[in-house]
């Protein structure tokens, strides 16, 4: 009897670590991991490969107040609303590096406290490059040509002015995949847009400015 009791005790002692390890793994499986909290992620060899195609559509909206300097001693507060959309199509010439063409339409409304209202409509496009340098994080840059129509209203006076010139855009973005096949992603990002424009009727009248645009959109991959 003593021998049997000793054998039984040894079996219990030897088996207890196994039960503890199994319980610990079960508890661990119940703890949400980063991968489970986030949408689908990718391995570097799954996507963004040479000969893949992408089709991208983004939009953004910005609203706020700003102050414009009219003279060293005068500031005028402006209310601003900016709406824009971008369409891009690209081809991966090598893994994780794509080139393509992009078009952007940007409409900006400005309501000044001095009673002057203006609407600037910009349409520009050109070639772009996109480099996925860390997982789904990418850098992109676009350079191209565009036009602007600036409409200014002050009381009963309305003025339309047309410009054209060079546009440049660069920024970061991130893909959040929405399905298991990883061919559709929600894309978020921010770009800095710079323009250097000349009036079509008077070359001495120029516009040079820059601003940040924050965007969200959908990208489709074909591979």
C-alpha positions in Angstrom: 0.0 0.0 0.0 2.8 2.4 0.9 4.5 1.6 -2.5 1.3 2.3 -4.4 0.7 5.6 -2.5 4.3 6.7 -3.3 3.9 5.8 -7.0 0.5 7.7 -7.1 2.1 10.8 -5.4 5.0 10.8 -7.9 2.6 10.6 -10.8 0.7 13.6 -9.5 3.9 15.6 -9.0 5.2 14.8 -12.5 1.9 15.6 -14.2 1.2 18.9 -12.3 3.7 21.0 -14.5 2.0 19.7 -17.6 -1.5 20.8 -16.4 -0.1 24.1 -15.3 1.6 24.7 -18.7 -1.6 23.7 -20.5 -3.7 26.1 -18.4 -1.2 28.9 -19.0 -1.3 28.4 -22.7 -5.1 28.5 -22.6 -5.1 31.7 -20.6 -2.6 33.2 -23.1 -4.8 32.3 -26.0 -7.7 34.3 -24.4 -5.6 37.4 -24.1 -6.1 39.7 -27.2 -2.8 40.2 -29.1 -1.9 43.2 -31.2 -2.6 41.2 -34.4 -6.2 40.4 -33.2 -6.9 44.0 -32.2 -5.8 45.3 -35.6 -7.2 44.5 -39.1 -5.4 42.2 -41.4 -1.6 42.6 -41.6 0.7 41.2 -44.3 4.1 39.5 -44.6 6.6 41.3 -46.8 6.5 38.5 -49.4 2.7 38.6 -49.8 1.9 41.9 -51.4 3.5 45.0 -53.0 5.3 42.7 -55.4 6.7 43.5 -58.8 4.0 43.7 -61.5 1.2 44.3 -59.0 -1.3 47.1 -59.8 -3.0 49.6 -57.5 -6.1 51.8 -57.8 -6.4 54.4 -55.1 -9.1 57.0 -54.2 -8.8 59.4 -51.2 -10.7 62.3 -49.9 -10.4 64.9 -47.1 -12.1 67.7 -45.3 -10.6 70.5 -43.3 -12.3 73.3 -41.4 -10.9 76.0 -39.1 -10.0 79.6 -38.5 -6.8 81.4 -39.5 -5.4 84.9 -39.3 -4.3 86.8 -42.4 -1.8 89.7 -42.1 -2.9 92.7 -44.1 -0.2 95.0 -42.8 2.3 94.9 -40.0 -0.3 96.2 -37.6 -3.5 94.6 -38.9 -4.7 91.0 -38.7 -8.0 89.7 -40.2 -9.5 86.5 -39.0 -10.7 84.1 -41.7 -13.0 81.0 -41.6 -11.8 78.3 -44.0 -13.2 75.1 -45.4 -11.2 72.8 -47.6 -12.6 69.8 -49.5 -10.4 67.7 -51.8 -10.3 64.3 -53.6 -7.4 62.3 -55.2 -7.4 59.4 -57.7 -4.3 57.4 -58.4 -3.3 54.4 -60.5 0.0 52.7 -60.2 2.3 49.8 -61.2 4.9 48.2 -59.0 8.1 48.3 -61.1 9.9 46.4 -58.3 8.9 44.9 -54.9 7.4 47.6 -52.6 8.1 50.4 -55.1 5.4 51.7 -57.5 5.1 54.5 -60.1 1.9 55.9 -61.5 -0.3 58.9 -62.3 -2.4 60.9 -59.8 -5.1 63.6 -60.1 -6.3 65.9 -57.4 -9.3 68.3 -57.2 -9.1 70.8 -54.3 -11.8 73.3 -53.4 -11.1 75.9 -50.7 -13.7 78.4 -49.3 -12.4 81.4 -47.3 -14.8 83.8 -45.4 -12.9 86.8 -44.1 -14.1 89.0 -41.2 -13.6 92.0 -43.5 -16.4 90.8 -45.7 -14.2 89.4 -48.5 -15.1 85.8 -49.5 -13.0 83.7 -51.9 -13.3 80.3 -53.5 -10.2 78.7 -55.0 -10.6 75.6 -57.2 -7.3 73.8 -57.9 -7.0 70.9 -60.4 -3.6 69.3 -60.8 -2.0 66.0 -61.7 1.2 64.3 -62.7 3.4 61.2 -62.1 4.0 59.9 -58.6 6.2 57.4 -56.8 5.3 55.3 -53.8 7.7 53.3 -51.6 6.5 50.9 -48.9 9.5 51.1 -46.6 8.1 49.5 -43.4 5.3 46.8 -43.7 2.2 48.8 -44.8 3.7 52.3 -44.2 4.7 54.2 -47.3 6.2 57.4 -48.6 4.9 59.0 -51.8 5.7 62.1 -53.8 4.0 63.7 -56.8 5.0 66.5 -59.1 3.0 68.0 -61.9 1.1 70.8 -63.5 -2.2 72.3 -62.6 -4.7 75.2 -62.9 -6.5 77.4 -60.4 -9.6 79.5 -60.6 -9.9 82.1 -57.8 -13.2 83.8 -57.3 -13.3 86.8 -54.9 -16.5 88.5 -53.7 -16.6 91.8 -51.8 -20.0 93.2 -51.5 -21.5 93.4 -55.1 -18.0 93.1 -56.7 -17.0 89.7 -58.1 -13.6 88.9 -59.6 -12.5 85.8 -61.3 -8.8 85.2 -61.8 -7.1 82.2 -63.4 -3.7 80.8 -62.6 -1.5 77.9 -63.8 1.8 76.4 -62.8 3.7 73.8 -60.8 2.3 71.6 -58.0 4.3 69.3 -55.8 3.0 66.9 -53.1 4.8 64.6 -50.7 3.7 62.7 -47.5 3.1 59.4 -45.7 0.3 56.9 -45.7 -0.7 53.6 -44.2 -2.8 50.6 -45.5 -5.2 48.9 -43.2 -6.4 45.7 -44.9 -10.1 45.0 -44.7 -10.3 41.3 -46.0 -8.4 38.1 -45.9 -7.4 38.3 -49.5 -5.8 41.6 -48.8 -6.8 43.2 -52.1 -8.8 46.0 -50.4 -7.4 48.4 -47.8 -8.5 51.5 -45.9 -5.8 54.1 -46.4 -5.0 57.0 -44.1 -2.3 59.6 -44.5 -1.1 63.2 -44.8 0.5 65.2 -47.6 2.1 68.6 -47.9 1.1 70.3 -51.1 3.1 73.2 -52.5 2.1 75.3 -55.5 3.8 78.0 -57.5 1.4 79.7 -59.9 1.3 82.6 -62.3 -1.7 84.6 -63.5 -2.6 83.7 -67.1 -3.2 87.4 -67.9 -0.5 89.1 -65.9 2.8 87.3 -65.3 3.7 89.7 -62.5 0.8 88.3 -60.4 1.9 85.1 -58.7 0.8 82.7 -56.0 3.2 80.7 -53.9 1.9 78.7 -51.0 1.8 75.4 -49.2 -0.5 73.5 -46.8 -1.0 70.1 -45.2 -3.9 67.8 -46.4 -5.0 64.9 -44.3 -6.8 62.1 -46.1 -8.6 58.8 -45.9 -9.7 56.5 -48.7 -9.8 53.1 -50.3 -7.1 51.3 -52.3 -7.6 48.3 -54.5 -4.7 46.0 -55.3 -4.5 43.7 -58.3 -2.0 40.9 -58.2 
